[in-house]
């Protein structure tokens, strides 16, 4: 299979798709002002070609902050795209769509990946999607777009998750997640007075969450929103750690980008040597895949801001391009199988 990346910083979709012939799946990464128009135009240019889309920045060796980016797979791919609606209420009502697509393209765990773009309510959407995928051990990589809307096959949806099942007809696929953080000291907390609907942590070990965070890191209240780039929370999930970013201060509480429940055990994380972590990820991928056709990734917005502030973003994309054709989305939350994480990178590699 092969991967196409096209862009237009002015938002000209025809410029972005120039040179794209006979695609088997298209992913649209657009801006908030032109999203609906781009969805309609894409369907006009490539009728009946499976497609999913969202509002967000895209990249290959450089980031497209505005305008439009197009990522497409062709030459050896079988794909299906659809949507699960009402993700905040009952997405399981639509699960038969995914189950039918899994059967229709002959999906299996070694050659198929599910890529999803979500409008929000990620945890509920992921639990539902993965309930169908896990029966065949199919991996999932995806993320959240901006603006509370996504697209699938030429239509715009709110409160929904768009998915694309991608089968590599000439090789295997494998998903990866990269974490550039590790535990800070021995700080462990029991969360309480949480508001699950609004992602709020009220207290940690019975003390106001904001004050606990400030006392450990010696930061002012105003610094908390950017300190999360260096010191997010983490929730241990087996042998893995799910990163939880702080969104803002809410009185004596902290509002996050991921749901926290009463009695959840949280740890405090600190930024590690991200350059070394990236090199290790690349080495791992090369060991697993002697021959690579494409890499599709989702990088968190906060990673993008951290790397940009440290003048590393372009260097990072250049390093990833040495693996092979690499393109992706800057997301507002990352998906890895049934896990919704923050400040991470997830990717799928195609042989």
C-alpha positions as a LaTeX table, in Angstrom:
\begin{tabular}{lrrr}
\hline
Residue & $x$ (\AA) & $y$ (\AA) & $z$ (\AA) \\
\hline
Unk1 & 0.00 & 0.00 & 0.00 \\
Unk2 & 0.94 & 3.63 & $-0.36$ \\
Unk3 & 0.16 & 6.83 & 1.53 \\
Unk4 & $-0.57$ & 10.22 & $-0.02$ \\
Unk5 & $-0.27$ & 13.57 & 1.73 \\
Unk6 & $-1.41$ & 16.81 & 0.14 \\
Unk7 & $-1.97$ & 20.26 & 1.58 \\
Unk8 & $-3.11$ & 23.77 & 0.87 \\
Unk9 & $-2.31$ & 26.47 & 3.39 \\
Unk10 & $-4.95$ & 28.70 & 1.76 \\
Unk11 & $-7.65$ & 26.03 & 2.13 \\
Unk12 & $-7.91$ & 25.20 & $-1.58$ \\
Unk13 & $-9.06$ & 21.57 & $-1.57$ \\
Unk14 & $-8.35$ & 21.02 & $-5.27$ \\
Unk15 & $-4.75$ & 22.07 & $-4.65$ \\
Unk16 & $-4.50$ & 19.66 & $-1.69$ \\
Unk17 & $-5.68$ & 16.64 & $-3.71$ \\
Unk18 & $-3.57$ & 17.39 & $-6.78$ \\
Unk19 & $-1.93$ & 14.15 & $-7.87$ \\
Unk20 & $-4.28$ & 11.90 & $-5.89$ \\
Unk21 & $-5.63$ & 9.17 & $-8.16$ \\
Unk22 & $-7.66$ & 6.08 & $-7.32$ \\
Unk23 & $-7.63$ & 6.48 & $-3.53$ \\
Unk24 & $-9.12$ & 3.68 & $-1.45$ \\
Unk25 & $-9.54$ & 5.79 & 1.71 \\
Unk26 & $-9.35$ & 9.56 & 2.25 \\
Unk27 & $-8.89$ & 11.45 & 5.53 \\
Unk28 & $-9.77$ & 15.15 & 5.53 \\
Unk29 & $-8.12$ & 17.47 & 8.08 \\
Unk30 & $-9.64$ & 20.90 & 7.68 \\
Unk31 & $-10.19$ & 24.23 & 9.41 \\
Unk32 & $-13.31$ & 25.39 & 11.25 \\
Unk33 & $-14.37$ & 27.95 & 8.64 \\
Unk34 & $-14.20$ & 25.65 & 5.61 \\
Unk35 & $-14.91$ & 22.22 & 7.07 \\
Unk36 & $-18.44$ & 21.77 & 5.74 \\
Unk37 & $-17.51$ & 23.10 & 2.31 \\
Unk38 & $-14.47$ & 20.80 & 2.17 \\
Unk39 & $-16.55$ & 17.75 & 3.12 \\
Unk40 & $-19.01$ & 18.50 & 0.32 \\
Unk41 & $-16.29$ & 19.22 & $-2.24$ \\
Unk42 & $-14.33$ & 16.09 & $-1.36$ \\
Unk43 & $-17.37$ & 13.92 & $-1.97$ \\
Unk44 & $-17.93$ & 15.67 & $-5.30$ \\
Unk45 & $-14.32$ & 15.04 & $-6.38$ \\
Unk46 & $-14.17$ & 11.43 & $-5.13$ \\
Unk47 & $-17.75$ & 10.11 & $-5.02$ \\
Unk48 & $-18.32$ & 6.88 & $-3.10$ \\
Unk49 & $-14.71$ & 6.66 & $-1.91$ \\
Unk50 & $-14.70$ & 5.91 & 1.85 \\
Unk51 & $-13.72$ & 9.02 & 3.78 \\
Unk52 & $-13.58$ & 10.41 & 7.31 \\
Unk53 & $-12.69$ & 13.91 & 8.42 \\
Unk54 & $-12.34$ & 16.34 & 11.29 \\
Unk55 & $-11.17$ & 19.85 & 12.14 \\
Unk56 & $-7.50$ & 19.88 & 13.02 \\
Unk57 & $-3.92$ & 20.54 & 12.00 \\
Unk58 & $-2.11$ & 18.02 & 9.81 \\
Unk59 & 1.51 & 17.26 & 9.00 \\
Unk60 & 4.05 & 15.29 & 7.06 \\
Unk61 & 7.50 & 16.90 & 7.39 \\
Unk62 & 5.89 & 20.25 & 8.30 \\
Unk63 & 2.72 & 21.21 & 10.15 \\
Unk64 & $-0.25$ & 22.67 & 8.29 \\
Unk65 & $-1.74$ & 24.91 & 10.98 \\
Unk66 & $-4.51$ & 26.34 & 8.82 \\
Unk67 & $-5.95$ & 25.50 & 5.43 \\
Unk68 & $-6.48$ & 21.83 & 4.64 \\
Unk69 & $-4.55$ & 18.57 & 4.64 \\
Unk70 & $-5.43$ & 15.34 & 2.87 \\
Unk71 & $-4.11$ & 11.90 & 3.84 \\
Unk72 & $-5.08$ & 9.01 & 1.59 \\
Unk73 & $-4.26$ & 5.32 & 1.23 \\
Unk74 & $-4.14$ & 3.59 & $-2.13$ \\
Unk75 & $-2.60$ & 0.72 & $-4.09$ \\
Unk76 & $-3.28$ & $-2.32$ & $-1.92$ \\
Unk77 & $-5.85$ & $-1.28$ & 0.66 \\
Unk78 & $-9.41$ & $-2.40$ & 1.34 \\
Unk79 & $-11.32$ & 0.13 & 3.42 \\
Unk80 & $-14.73$ & 0.93 & 4.84 \\
Unk81 & $-15.85$ & 4.14 & 6.56 \\
Unk82 & $-18.91$ & 4.92 & 8.65 \\
Unk83 & $-20.10$ & 6.69 & 11.80 \\
Unk84 & $-21.49$ & 5.88 & 15.23 \\
Unk85 & $-23.91$ & 8.59 & 16.30 \\
Unk86 & $-25.15$ & 9.81 & 19.69 \\
Unk87 & $-21.82$ & 9.11 & 21.39 \\
Unk88 & $-22.86$ & 11.12 & 24.46 \\
Unk89 & $-26.02$ & 9.06 & 24.87 \\
Unk90 & $-25.94$ & 5.57 & 23.34 \\
Unk91 & $-23.47$ & 4.90 & 20.50 \\
Unk92 & $-24.04$ & 1.16 & 20.94 \\
Unk93 & $-27.29$ & 1.67 & 18.99 \\
Unk94 & $-25.13$ & 1.92 & 15.86 \\
Unk95 & $-22.55$ & $-0.80$ & 16.58 \\
Unk96 & $-24.01$ & $-3.10$ & 13.91 \\
Unk97 & $-22.58$ & $-0.74$ & 11.28 \\
Unk98 & $-19.06$ & $-1.45$ & 12.49 \\
Unk99 & $-19.69$ & $-5.17$ & 12.90 \\
Unk100 & $-20.97$ & $-5.38$ & 9.32 \\
Unk101 & $-17.93$ & $-3.50$ & 7.99 \\
Unk102 & $-15.56$ & $-5.79$ & 9.91 \\
Unk103 & $-17.16$ & $-8.81$ & 8.25 \\
Unk104 & $-17.43$ & $-7.17$ & 4.83 \\
Unk105 & $-13.73$ & $-6.37$ & 4.38 \\
Unk106 & $-12.54$ & $-9.62$ & 5.95 \\
Unk107 & $-10.72$ & $-7.92$ & 8.84 \\
Unk108 & $-8.13$ & $-9.74$ & 10.92 \\
Unk109 & $-5.78$ & $-8.74$ & 13.72 \\
Unk110 & $-2.56$ & $-8.91$ & 11.70 \\
Unk111 & $-3.58$ & $-6.80$ & 8.70 \\
Unk112 & $-6.39$ & $-4.44$ & 9.79 \\
Unk113 & $-6.54$ & $-1.22$ & 11.81 \\
Unk114 & $-9.43$ & 1.01 & 12.82 \\
Unk115 & $-8.73$ & 4.76 & 12.58 \\
Unk116 & $-11.26$ & 7.02 & 14.30 \\
Unk117 & $-11.99$ & 10.74 & 14.53 \\
Unk118 & $-14.24$ & 11.71 & 17.46 \\
Unk119 & $-16.24$ & 14.87 & 18.15 \\
Unk120 & $-16.09$ & 14.35 & 21.95 \\
Unk121 & $-17.20$ & 11.95 & 24.70 \\
Unk122 & $-14.19$ & 9.86 & 23.76 \\
Unk123 & $-14.31$ & 7.34 & 26.58 \\
Unk124 & $-17.85$ & 6.27 & 25.71 \\
Unk125 & $-17.09$ & 6.15 & 21.98 \\
Unk126 & $-13.92$ & 4.08 & 22.49 \\
Unk127 & $-15.58$ & 1.59 & 24.83 \\
Unk128 & $-18.29$ & 1.01 & 22.23 \\
Unk129 & $-15.99$ & 0.71 & 19.21 \\
Unk130 & $-13.52$ & $-1.55$ & 20.96 \\
Unk131 & $-16.29$ & $-3.90$ & 22.09 \\
Unk132 & $-16.54$ & $-4.93$ & 18.42 \\
Unk133 & $-12.85$ & $-4.73$ & 17.56 \\
Unk134 & $-11.56$ & $-6.80$ & 20.49 \\
Unk135 & $-13.39$ & $-9.92$ & 19.28 \\
Unk136 & $-10.91$ & $-10.07$ & 16.40 \\
Unk137 & $-8.09$ & $-8.32$ & 18.26 \\
Unk138 & $-8.08$ & $-5.42$ & 15.75 \\
Unk139 & $-6.01$ & $-2.42$ & 16.84 \\
Unk140 & $-7.32$ & 1.16 & 16.96 \\
Unk141 & $-5.59$ & 4.50 & 16.55 \\
Unk142 & $-7.36$ & 7.85 & 16.49 \\
Unk143 & $-8.07$ & 11.17 & 18.10 \\
Unk144 & $-10.44$ & 14.02 & 18.82 \\
Unk145 & $-11.03$ & 16.84 & 16.36 \\
Unk146 & $-11.96$ & 20.43 & 17.11 \\
Unk147 & $-15.36$ & 22.09 & 16.86 \\
Unk148 & $-17.50$ & 19.19 & 18.06 \\
Unk149 & $-18.04$ & 17.73 & 14.59 \\
Unk150 & $-16.66$ & 15.09 & 12.27 \\
Unk151 & $-17.46$ & 13.78 & 8.79 \\
Unk152 & $-17.95$ & 10.42 & 7.14 \\
Unk153 & $-18.58$ & 9.69 & 3.48 \\
Unk154 & $-19.55$ & 13.24 & 2.55 \\
Unk155 & $-21.75$ & 14.08 & 5.54 \\
Unk156 & $-21.04$ & 16.21 & 8.63 \\
Unk157 & $-22.07$ & 14.86 & 12.04 \\
Unk158 & $-22.21$ & 16.25 & 15.57 \\
Unk159 & $-21.95$ & 14.11 & 18.72 \\
Unk160 & $-20.46$ & 11.24 & 16.73 \\
Unk161 & $-17.34$ & 9.21 & 16.00 \\
Unk162 & $-16.25$ & 8.50 & 12.44 \\
Unk163 & $-14.25$ & 5.36 & 11.82 \\
Unk164 & $-12.32$ & 3.83 & 8.94 \\
Unk165 & $-11.41$ & 0.17 & 8.83 \\
Unk166 & $-8.23$ & $-0.21$ & 6.80 \\
Unk167 & $-7.02$ & $-3.62$ & 5.63 \\
Unk168 & $-3.48$ & $-3.85$ & 4.29 \\
Unk169 & $-3.70$ & $-6.38$ & 1.47 \\
Unk170 & 0.07 & $-6.85$ & 1.22 \\
Unk171 & 1.35 & $-6.99$ & 4.78 \\
Unk172 & 0.79 & $-6.52$ & 8.47 \\
Unk173 & $-0.17$ & $-3.52$ & 10.60 \\
Unk174 & 0.69 & $-2.63$ & 14.18 \\
Unk175 & $-0.28$ & 0.18 & 16.55 \\
Unk176 & 2.08 & 2.00 & 18.94 \\
Unk177 & 1.73 & 4.55 & 21.75 \\
Unk178 & 4.54 & 6.85 & 22.83 \\
Unk179 & 4.80 & 8.29 & 26.35 \\
Unk180 & 7.44 & 10.95 & 27.04 \\
Unk181 & 6.63 & 11.18 & 30.78 \\
Unk182 & 7.56 & 9.17 & 33.89 \\
Unk183 & 6.52 & 9.29 & 37.53 \\
Unk184 & 7.72 & 12.22 & 39.62 \\
Unk185 & 8.98 & 10.95 & 42.97 \\
Unk186 & 6.52 & 8.81 & 44.92 \\
Unk187 & 3.53 & 11.13 & 44.62 \\
Unk188 & 0.33 & 9.05 & 44.56 \\
Unk189 & $-3.15$ & 10.38 & 45.26 \\
Unk190 & $-6.72$ & 9.20 & 45.72 \\
Unk191 & $-9.09$ & 11.44 & 43.74 \\
Unk192 & $-12.35$ & 12.57 & 45.35 \\
Unk193 & $-15.10$ & 15.18 & 44.92 \\
Unk194 & $-14.84$ & 14.59 & 41.17 \\
Unk195 & $-17.34$ & 15.73 & 38.56 \\
Unk196 & $-17.24$ & 13.07 & 35.85 \\
Unk197 & $-19.41$ & 15.04 & 33.41 \\
Unk198 & $-17.09$ & 18.07 & 33.52 \\
Unk199 & $-13.77$ & 16.22 & 34.05 \\
Unk200 & $-13.15$ & 17.98 & 37.39 \\
Unk201 & $-10.86$ & 16.77 & 40.20 \\
Unk202 & $-12.03$ & 18.40 & 43.43 \\
Unk203 & $-9.64$ & 16.86 & 45.94 \\
Unk204 & $-6.51$ & 14.72 & 46.12 \\
Unk205 & $-6.06$ & 12.78 & 49.35 \\
Unk206 & $-8.80$ & 14.92 & 50.86 \\
Unk207 & $-7.09$ & 18.24 & 50.07 \\
Unk208 & $-8.02$ & 20.80 & 47.37 \\
Unk209 & $-6.53$ & 19.54 & 44.10 \\
Unk210 & $-5.22$ & 22.93 & 43.00 \\
Unk211 & $-3.37$ & 23.46 & 46.27 \\
Unk212 & $-1.82$ & 19.96 & 46.21 \\
Unk213 & $-0.49$ & 20.55 & 42.67 \\
Unk214 & 0.87 & 24.00 & 43.56 \\
Unk215 & 2.51 & 22.88 & 46.79 \\
Unk216 & 4.45 & 20.04 & 45.12 \\
Unk217 & 5.60 & 21.99 & 42.06 \\
Unk218 & 5.90 & 25.47 & 43.61 \\
Unk219 & 3.97 & 27.18 & 40.82 \\
Unk220 & 1.47 & 30.01 & 40.86 \\
Unk221 & $-2.16$ & 29.48 & 39.93 \\
Unk222 & $-1.57$ & 31.20 & 36.58 \\
Unk223 & 1.29 & 28.84 & 35.75 \\
Unk224 & $-0.73$ & 25.64 & 36.19 \\
Unk225 & $-2.14$ & 25.58 & 32.63 \\
Unk226 & 1.33 & 25.54 & 31.06 \\
Unk227 & 2.97 & 23.51 & 33.84 \\
Unk228 & 0.86 & 20.56 & 32.68 \\
Unk229 & 3.14 & 20.36 & 29.61 \\
Unk230 & 5.88 & 19.27 & 32.02 \\
Unk231 & 3.81 & 17.76 & 34.84 \\
Unk232 & 0.50 & 16.15 & 33.91 \\
Unk233 & $-1.26$ & 13.57 & 36.03 \\
Unk234 & $-1.18$ & 9.88 & 35.23 \\
Unk235 & $-3.58$ & 7.02 & 35.88 \\
Unk236 & $-2.02$ & 3.56 & 36.07 \\
Unk237 & $-3.76$ & 1.05 & 33.83 \\
Unk238 & $-2.10$ & $-2.32$ & 34.31 \\
Unk239 & 1.48 & $-1.93$ & 33.08 \\
Unk240 & 0.59 & 1.27 & 31.24 \\
Unk241 & 0.05 & 4.89 & 32.32 \\
Unk242 & $-2.75$ & 6.99 & 30.86 \\
Unk243 & $-1.77$ & 10.66 & 30.82 \\
Unk244 & $-4.30$ & 13.22 & 32.09 \\
Unk245 & $-3.75$ & 16.86 & 31.08 \\
Unk246 & $-4.92$ & 19.80 & 33.16 \\
Unk247 & $-7.22$ & 22.12 & 31.22 \\
Unk248 & $-7.76$ & 24.93 & 33.73 \\
Unk249 & $-8.19$ & 25.92 & 37.35 \\
Unk250 & $-11.76$ & 25.85 & 38.64 \\
Unk251 & $-11.68$ & 27.53 & 42.05 \\
Unk252 & $-9.88$ & 25.10 & 44.34 \\
Unk253 & $-10.38$ & 22.27 & 41.82 \\
Unk254 & $-8.69$ & 21.30 & 38.55 \\
Unk255 & $-10.53$ & 20.68 & 35.28 \\
Unk256 & $-8.86$ & 18.09 & 33.04 \\
Unk257 & $-9.11$ & 16.87 & 29.45 \\
Unk258 & $-9.97$ & 13.33 & 30.56 \\
Unk259 & $-12.49$ & 11.93 & 32.99 \\
Unk260 & $-11.37$ & 11.14 & 36.53 \\
Unk261 & $-13.58$ & 9.23 & 38.96 \\
Unk262 & $-13.81$ & 9.15 & 42.75 \\
Unk263 & $-11.28$ & 6.69 & 44.23 \\
Unk264 & $-9.10$ & 6.71 & 41.07 \\
Unk265 & $-5.42$ & 6.40 & 41.99 \\
Unk266 & $-3.40$ & 9.12 & 40.27 \\
Unk267 & 0.32 & 9.79 & 40.10 \\
Unk268 & 2.19 & 12.96 & 39.18 \\
Unk269 & 4.34 & 12.77 & 36.07 \\
Unk270 & 7.36 & 14.70 & 34.82 \\
Unk271 & 8.74 & 15.23 & 31.35 \\
Unk272 & 11.56 & 12.90 & 30.39 \\
Unk273 & 14.15 & 12.97 & 27.61 \\
Unk274 & 11.69 & 13.17 & 24.72 \\
Unk275 & 14.40 & 13.11 & 22.07 \\
Unk276 & 15.66 & 9.78 & 23.39 \\
Unk277 & 12.09 & 8.46 & 23.62 \\
Unk278 & 11.43 & 9.35 & 19.98 \\
Unk279 & 14.65 & 7.65 & 18.89 \\
Unk280 & 13.64 & 4.56 & 20.84 \\
Unk281 & 10.20 & 4.51 & 19.20 \\
Unk282 & 11.77 & 4.73 & 15.75 \\
Unk283 & 14.20 & 1.91 & 16.56 \\
Unk284 & 11.34 & $-0.27$ & 17.84 \\
Unk285 & 9.31 & 0.31 & 14.68 \\
Unk286 & 12.30 & $-0.53$ & 12.48 \\
Unk287 & 12.92 & $-3.76$ & 14.40 \\
Unk288 & 9.29 & $-4.77$ & 13.99 \\
Unk289 & 9.03 & $-3.72$ & 10.34 \\
Unk290 & 12.03 & $-4.30$ & 8.04 \\
Unk291 & 9.88 & $-2.90$ & 5.22 \\
Unk292 & 7.53 & 0.03 & 5.89 \\
Unk293 & 4.92 & 1.39 & 3.49 \\
Unk294 & 3.43 & 4.12 & 5.67 \\
Unk295 & 3.00 & 5.51 & 9.18 \\
Unk296 & $-0.14$ & 7.39 & 10.24 \\
Unk297 & 0.06 & 9.12 & 13.63 \\
Unk298 & $-1.90$ & 11.34 & 16.00 \\
Unk299 & 0.11 & 13.81 & 18.10 \\
Unk300 & $-1.50$ & 15.66 & 20.98 \\
Unk301 & $-1.93$ & 19.43 & 20.71 \\
Unk302 & 0.04 & 19.80 & 23.95 \\
Unk303 & 2.93 & 17.75 & 22.53 \\
Unk304 & 2.84 & 20.01 & 19.49 \\
Unk305 & 3.01 & 23.10 & 21.70 \\
Unk306 & 5.76 & 21.61 & 23.88 \\
Unk307 & 7.86 & 20.59 & 20.87 \\
Unk308 & 7.24 & 23.93 & 19.15 \\
Unk309 & 8.20 & 25.93 & 22.25 \\
Unk310 & 11.43 & 23.92 & 22.43 \\
Unk311 & 12.15 & 24.32 & 18.69 \\
Unk312 & 11.89 & 20.57 & 18.17 \\
Unk313 & 8.70 & 20.07 & 16.16 \\
Unk314 & 10.22 & 20.22 & 12.68 \\
Unk315 & 13.19 & 18.12 & 13.80 \\
Unk316 & 10.74 & 15.58 & 15.22 \\
Unk317 & 8.82 & 15.34 & 11.95 \\
Unk318 & 12.05 & 14.98 & 9.99 \\
Unk319 & 13.13 & 12.13 & 12.29 \\
Unk320 & 9.79 & 10.36 & 11.85 \\
Unk321 & 10.05 & 10.75 & 8.07 \\
Unk322 & 13.21 & 8.63 & 8.09 \\
Unk323 & 11.02 & 5.63 & 8.93 \\
Unk324 & 9.00 & 6.04 & 5.74 \\
Unk325 & 5.99 & 7.96 & 4.49 \\
Unk326 & 4.71 & 9.64 & 7.68 \\
Unk327 & 1.64 & 11.86 & 8.05 \\
Unk328 & $-0.91$ & 12.59 & 10.70 \\
Unk329 & $-3.21$ & 14.74 & 12.81 \\
Unk330 & $-2.64$ & 17.09 & 15.73 \\
Unk331 & $-5.44$ & 15.95 & 18.02 \\
Unk332 & $-7.21$ & 17.08 & 21.18 \\
Unk333 & $-6.93$ & 13.62 & 22.75 \\
Unk334 & $-5.40$ & 10.39 & 21.52 \\
Unk335 & $-6.91$ & 6.92 & 21.14 \\
Unk336 & $-5.01$ & 3.68 & 21.48 \\
Unk337 & $-7.14$ & 0.54 & 21.38 \\
Unk338 & $-9.66$ & 1.11 & 24.21 \\
Unk339 & $-7.64$ & 3.86 & 25.92 \\
Unk340 & $-8.25$ & 7.61 & 25.78 \\
Unk341 & $-5.06$ & 9.47 & 26.69 \\
Unk342 & $-3.60$ & 12.99 & 26.64 \\
Unk343 & $-0.18$ & 14.41 & 25.76 \\
Unk344 & 0.76 & 11.26 & 23.85 \\
Unk345 & 1.47 & 10.05 & 20.32 \\
Unk346 & $-0.30$ & 7.06 & 18.85 \\
Unk347 & 0.42 & 5.64 & 15.43 \\
Unk348 & $-0.20$ & 2.72 & 13.11 \\
Unk349 & 2.55 & 1.27 & 10.91 \\
Unk350 & 1.80 & $-0.48$ & 7.62 \\
Unk351 & 4.18 & $-3.06$ & 6.21 \\
\hline
\end{tabular}
